[in-house]
Amino acid sequence: RNLLESIRLLASVSRVFADKCVNGIEANVERMKAFAESSPSIATSLVPYIGYEKVAKVVKESTASGKSPRQVVLEQKLMTEAELDKALDVLSLTKGGIAK
């Protein structure tokens, strides 16, 4: 009996939580993109383009300076902005493979 009551209570609370707290939440797409692009882990997608050693140096510099991997790559002239746009397209990265 207690189990069934707990299940009903959980179902009720879930609906209220969804109605009062979750419905209407919208992601700030630009901010999420900025977070994704500033993460040092995004630099792993650059390995096929500039190689592991250069990416490791980019990540080290990015972490030490607080700059994004994009900024470091551009400052060091390792890739053009157009190449970076293609390589660091976070939406394409979620699909897997190498951007074409």
N, C-alpha and C positions, 0 to 999 in steps of 0.2 A: 504494500500500500504506500509506504513512504517513497519508494522509487517512482511510482506513478505520479504522486503529488509533486515530486521534485522535477520530473519531466514536464509536467503541465506548467509549473512555475517557471522553469527555464524557457519554455516556449513563449509564455506570456511576456517575460522580461525581454526576450529577444525581439519581439515585435515592438515593445515600447522603446527599447534602445534604438532600434532602427528608425522609428518614427521621430523620436526626440533628438537623437544625436547624429545619426548617419545620413539620413535623407537630406539632400541639399548640399552636401559637401562637394566642393569642386576643387580639383587640383590646380595650382598655379603653374601652368605649363612652362612658362619662361623660367621661373625659379627652379623647378625640378630639372630643367635642361641645364641650367647653370650649375646646380649641385653635381649632376652627372659629369659634366665636362670638367669640373674642377677636381674631381677625384683622381688621385694618382693611378688608380687601377684602370682608368680609361686608356692610359698609355699603352697597355698591352696590345691594343688593337693596331698600334703602329709598328709592331715587330715585323710584319711582312713587308713593310715599306722602307724602314730605315735600319732594321736589324736589332737583335737583342741588346747588344752592348750599348748602342746609342740610346735605346729606350731606357735602359737601366740608369744611364747618366742623366737623362731627362727627368726621370722619376726622382732621383736623388736631388737634383737641383730644384725641382718643383717643391719637394717636401721641405728642403732647407730654406727656400726663399718665400714660400707661401704663394708662389705664382701657380697658375694652372699649367698642366702639361702643354696645352696649346700655346700659351705665352712663351714658354721656354723653347719649344720647337721653332716658333717664329723668330724669336730673338737670336737663336743659334743658326737660323737660315737652313734648317735641315729639310724643310718642306715648304711649299708655297701655301698660301691661305686656301686656295682652291683644293689642293691636295688634302689639306687637313680637314676641310669641310667634308670631303668625301670619306676620309678615313675615320673621322670622329663623329659621324652621323649616328647619334645614340639610338635613334629609332631603327636604323638599318642593323646596328650591332645586336639588337635583340632578336633579329631573325637568323643570325648565324652566317657563316661563310665570309668571303671577302667582298667588300663593296666593289661594284663594277661601274 
